[in-house]
Amino acid sequence: MPVERKLGFKEKQGEVLREYLTIVRSFRQYLDKKGVSQRSKHQDPQQVLKQFHSSILTCRGCSLYRTRTHLVFGRGSSQAEVMLVGEAPGREEDLEGRPFVGAAGKLLAKELAKAGLRDEDIYIANVLKCRPPGNRDPLPEEIEACLPYLKRQIEILHPRIICSLGKFATQVLLSTQQGITSLRGKPQFYDESTIIIPTLHPAACIYNPSWENLLRRDLALVKTKLSGED
Ligand code: URA
């Protein structure tokens, strides 16, 4: 006779989370079918995002407007179920006005492709919309001024999965001081229907090439959750 193994607390938590997400997914599909979901035709996320982008283009909420070339809003599919969130634009992003177009962006694109995440699956934005001079760490007042913009983007897109890239985005989105090495790869709730999967920042993987494997593993988990295989 098979012996039933008692689940540990962590395993039990994981099981409950999986069951909960299955229910949420079914409910979302049901609402989509009824045409009453938060992504219903009455509220085209692309239009809403566009209007929102226009409304913050001349933002002077903190001093970073003085040194920016472009406000870097975000890019990707407005139908995306996965939202990637980085820290702040770097030099190339500031010049081009698009997130993750520099070296870190190239590494990220390579790993996204390896994970089987397609352009139509994802939307990419940062916590800060303007580049801190010399790529210094964001200041508390800059975060305070800019975070509502990211939160509004999340509200409009209503992604199923947020993948926070690096310590900074992860700590801000989860309101925690815990380090990224202990948080990465472990799904947590952002709200009742969105999970966050923290991972390492691609720029950090350039400096520590052995970390790229961990980024790869976490993006594979994002893909698994997106496909509903877990
Ligand atoms: N690093 C980030 O966090 N965001 C970018 O857009 C580019 C580099």
Boltz pocket constraint, residues with backbone or C-beta under 6 A from the ligand:
constraints:
  - pocket:
      binder: B
      contacts: [[A, 86], [A, 87], [A, 88], [A, 89], [A, 90], [A, 93], [A, 98], [A, 99], [A, 100], [A, 101], [A, 102], [A, 104], [A, 105], [A, 126], [A, 165], [A, 203]]
      max_distance: 6.0
